[in-house]
Amino acid sequence: MFFPTSGRMGFDKIKTSTEFPPIETVREMITYETSIRLSEPIQELMDFYHNDEASLSHVLDLIQQHVVEHFGYHDVNALRTAFHRFPDDPVVKSAYYGESKRGTET
């Protein structure tokens, strides 16, 4: 017996972004997002919620939404698709892999 919620009912198709900022803007977005995320108030908030993945995820979602709106966009995928769109860019790579000059020095 099928329930009314079986199958696709209630599920939207995956929505893709139509906002594709240029690489220069993406770099600025990443730099801005990183500065917010590493700021003392946000770090304190993340320390407070360190055992609550849902809260941490929500904080990061809010930061990313703020960043894209700060740059005049609306869809967080304008930022989240950066690695897919610019996989070889050093700024983009460092945001995803945490590469830093200190990490590569011997």
KEGUFI-145002 format. One record per residue (C-alpha): residue number from 0; residue in three letters; x, y, z. Coordinates in Angstrom, 2 decimals. Each point is the difference from the previous one (the first is absolute). Layout:
N
@pos->NUM; code->Ala; c1->X; c2->Y; c3->Z .
...
// end
This chain:
106
@pos->0; code->Met; c1->0.00; c2->0.00; c3->0.00 .
@pos->1; code->Phe; c1->1.35; c2->3.40; c3->-0.96 .
@pos->2; code->Phe; c1->-0.22; c2->3.01; c3->2.25 .
@pos->3; code->Pro; c1->-0.70; c2->3.46; c3->-1.40 .
@pos->4; code->Thr; c1->3.62; c2->0.92; c3->0.69 .
@pos->5; code->Ser; c1->1.45; c2->-2.92; c3->-1.95 .
@pos->6; code->Gly; c1->1.96; c2->0.83; c3->-3.09 .
@pos->7; code->Arg; c1->0.76; c2->3.55; c3->-1.08 .
@pos->8; code->Met; c1->-2.93; c2->1.79; c3->1.61 .
@pos->9; code->Gly; c1->1.27; c2->2.94; c3->2.00 .
@pos->10; code->Phe; c1->3.48; c2->-0.01; c3->-1.47 .
@pos->11; code->Asp; c1->1.08; c2->2.74; c3->-2.35 .
@pos->12; code->Lys; c1->2.43; c2->-0.61; c3->-2.78 .
@pos->13; code->Ile; c1->3.53; c2->1.15; c3->0.67 .
@pos->14; code->Lys; c1->0.20; c2->3.72; c3->-0.59 .
@pos->15; code->Thr; c1->3.16; c2->1.32; c3->-1.55 .
@pos->16; code->Ser; c1->1.28; c2->3.53; c3->0.22 .
@pos->17; code->Thr; c1->-0.15; c2->2.38; c3->-2.92 .
@pos->18; code->Glu; c1->2.43; c2->2.34; c3->1.74 .
@pos->19; code->Phe; c1->3.58; c2->-0.45; c3->-1.13 .
@pos->20; code->Pro; c1->2.26; c2->2.72; c3->1.39 .
@pos->21; code->Pro; c1->3.36; c2->0.49; c3->-1.72 .
@pos->22; code->Ile; c1->3.14; c2->-1.43; c3->1.58 .
@pos->23; code->Glu; c1->1.06; c2->3.40; c3->1.38 .
@pos->24; code->Thr; c1->-3.28; c2->0.28; c3->1.91 .
@pos->25; code->Val; c1->0.19; c2->-3.61; c3->1.16 .
@pos->26; code->Arg; c1->3.47; c2->0.66; c3->1.42 .
@pos->27; code->Glu; c1->-1.30; c2->3.04; c3->1.86 .
@pos->28; code->Met; c1->-2.97; c2->-2.01; c3->1.28 .
@pos->29; code->Ile; c1->2.29; c2->-2.74; c3->1.29 .
@pos->30; code->Thr; c1->2.29; c2->2.51; c3->1.70 .
@pos->31; code->Tyr; c1->-2.97; c2->1.77; c3->1.61 .
@pos->32; code->Glu; c1->-1.60; c2->-3.29; c3->1.11 .
@pos->33; code->Thr; c1->3.28; c2->-1.16; c3->1.50 .
@pos->34; code->Ser; c1->0.48; c2->3.24; c3->1.93 .
@pos->35; code->Ile; c1->-3.50; c2->-0.29; c3->1.47 .
@pos->36; code->Arg; c1->0.37; c2->-3.69; c3->0.81 .
@pos->37; code->Leu; c1->3.35; c2->0.55; c3->1.74 .
@pos->38; code->Ser; c1->-1.15; c2->3.08; c3->1.92 .
@pos->39; code->Glu; c1->0.02; c2->-0.24; c3->3.79 .
@pos->40; code->Pro; c1->-3.81; c2->0.16; c3->0.48 .
@pos->41; code->Ile; c1->-0.64; c2->-2.74; c3->-2.56 .
@pos->42; code->Gln; c1->2.78; c2->-2.17; c3->1.42 .
@pos->43; code->Glu; c1->-1.53; c2->0.37; c3->3.47 .
@pos->44; code->Leu; c1->-3.39; c2->-0.98; c3->-1.40 .
@pos->45; code->Met; c1->1.50; c2->-3.03; c3->-1.72 .
@pos->46; code->Asp; c1->1.81; c2->-1.01; c3->3.19 .
@pos->47; code->Phe; c1->-3.27; c2->0.25; c3->1.92 .
@pos->48; code->Tyr; c1->-1.82; c2->-2.23; c3->-2.51 .
@pos->49; code->His; c1->2.94; c2->-2.32; c3->-0.77 .
@pos->50; code->Asn; c1->-2.05; c2->-3.12; c3->0.82 .
@pos->51; code->Asp; c1->-3.11; c2->1.09; c3->-1.90 .
@pos->52; code->Glu; c1->0.51; c2->-0.64; c3->-3.72 .
@pos->53; code->Ala; c1->-3.39; c2->1.43; c3->-0.95 .
@pos->54; code->Ser; c1->0.76; c2->3.30; c3->1.72 .
@pos->55; code->Leu; c1->3.49; c2->0.20; c3->-1.50 .
@pos->56; code->Ser; c1->-1.42; c2->-0.68; c3->-3.44 .
@pos->57; code->His; c1->-2.64; c2->2.67; c3->0.54 .
@pos->58; code->Val; c1->2.64; c2->2.56; c3->1.02 .
@pos->59; code->Leu; c1->2.06; c2->-0.76; c3->-3.11 .
@pos->60; code->Asp; c1->-3.11; c2->0.18; c3->-2.21 .
@pos->61; code->Leu; c1->-0.84; c2->3.43; c3->1.45 .
@pos->62; code->Ile; c1->3.54; c2->1.24; c3->-0.59 .
@pos->63; code->Gln; c1->-0.03; c2->-1.17; c3->-3.61 .
@pos->64; code->Gln; c1->-3.43; c2->1.53; c3->-0.62 .
@pos->65; code->His; c1->1.23; c2->3.30; c3->1.44 .
@pos->66; code->Val; c1->3.10; c2->-0.10; c3->-2.22 .
@pos->67; code->Val; c1->-1.88; c2->-0.57; c3->-3.25 .
@pos->68; code->Glu; c1->-2.52; c2->2.71; c3->0.86 .
@pos->69; code->His; c1->2.84; c2->2.38; c3->0.94 .
@pos->70; code->Phe; c1->1.30; c2->-0.40; c3->-3.56 .
@pos->71; code->Gly; c1->-3.43; c2->0.51; c3->-1.57 .
@pos->72; code->Tyr; c1->-0.94; c2->-3.63; c3->-0.62 .
@pos->73; code->His; c1->-2.82; c2->-2.05; c3->1.49 .
@pos->74; code->Asp; c1->0.83; c2->-3.68; c3->-0.41 .
@pos->75; code->Val; c1->2.67; c2->-1.54; c3->2.26 .
@pos->76; code->Asn; c1->0.93; c2->-2.26; c3->-2.89 .
@pos->77; code->Ala; c1->1.62; c2->3.07; c3->-1.56 .
@pos->78; code->Leu; c1->2.67; c2->-0.65; c3->2.65 .
@pos->79; code->Arg; c1->-0.38; c2->-3.74; c3->0.55 .
@pos->80; code->Thr; c1->0.64; c2->-0.87; c3->-3.64 .
@pos->81; code->Ala; c1->3.36; c2->1.79; c3->0.01 .
@pos->82; code->Phe; c1->2.12; c2->-3.15; c3->0.17 .
@pos->83; code->His; c1->-1.92; c2->-1.64; c3->-2.82 .
@pos->84; code->Arg; c1->0.27; c2->3.11; c3->-2.17 .
@pos->85; code->Phe; c1->3.61; c2->0.94; c3->0.83 .
@pos->86; code->Pro; c1->1.76; c2->-3.19; c3->1.20 .
@pos->87; code->Asp; c1->3.51; c2->1.22; c3->-0.81 .
@pos->88; code->Asp; c1->-0.23; c2->3.43; c3->1.61 .
@pos->89; code->Pro; c1->2.31; c2->0.19; c3->3.04 .
@pos->90; code->Val; c1->-2.39; c2->2.16; c3->2.06 .
@pos->91; code->Val; c1->-2.90; c2->-2.36; c3->-0.66 .
@pos->92; code->Lys; c1->2.15; c2->-3.07; c3->0.69 .
@pos->93; code->Ser; c1->1.22; c2->1.44; c3->3.29 .
@pos->94; code->Ala; c1->-3.57; c2->0.57; c3->1.15 .
@pos->95; code->Tyr; c1->-0.89; c2->-3.64; c3->-0.64 .
@pos->96; code->Tyr; c1->3.22; c2->-1.71; c3->0.99 .
@pos->97; code->Gly; c1->1.35; c2->2.40; c3->2.61 .
@pos->98; code->Glu; c1->3.25; c2->0.41; c3->-1.85 .
@pos->99; code->Ser; c1->2.17; c2->2.68; c3->1.49 .
@pos->100; code->Lys; c1->3.57; c2->1.13; c3->-0.30 .
@pos->101; code->Arg; c1->0.71; c2->-1.32; c3->3.50 .
@pos->102; code->Gly; c1->-1.37; c2->-3.40; c3->-0.94 .
@pos->103; code->Thr; c1->2.36; c2->-0.37; c3->-2.93 .
@pos->104; code->Glu; c1->3.20; c2->1.25; c3->1.64 .
@pos->105; code->Thr; c1->2.55; c2->-2.54; c3->1.13 .
// end
